[in-house]
Amino acid sequence: MNNNVITVDLNASPRTISRPLYQYDKAVRRFQEAERLDVDGIAGPKTWARLLARD
């Protein structure tokens, strides 16, 4: 079981969460949308598989 899960409340102001974490979440969501994956902001197994397949 992977306990290294980070969730970000996008309803919160970017000022209330760390900027790198907010940018990470946005980047993951953009990638998921571009790859037609379920957009949840979590770099899970399906997202990682697509990332690694791009090498």
Stockholm file with secondary structure:
# STOCKHOLM 1.0

chainA/1-55         MNNNVITVDLNASPRTISRPLYQYDKAVRRFQEAERLDVDGIAGPKTWARLLARD
#=GR chainA/1-55 SS CCCCCCCCCTTSCGGGSCHHHHHHHHHHHHHHHHTTCCCCSCCCHHHHHHHHHTC
#=GC SS_cons        CCCCCCCCCTTSCGGGSCHHHHHHHHHHHHHHHHTTCCCCSCCCHHHHHHHHHTC
//
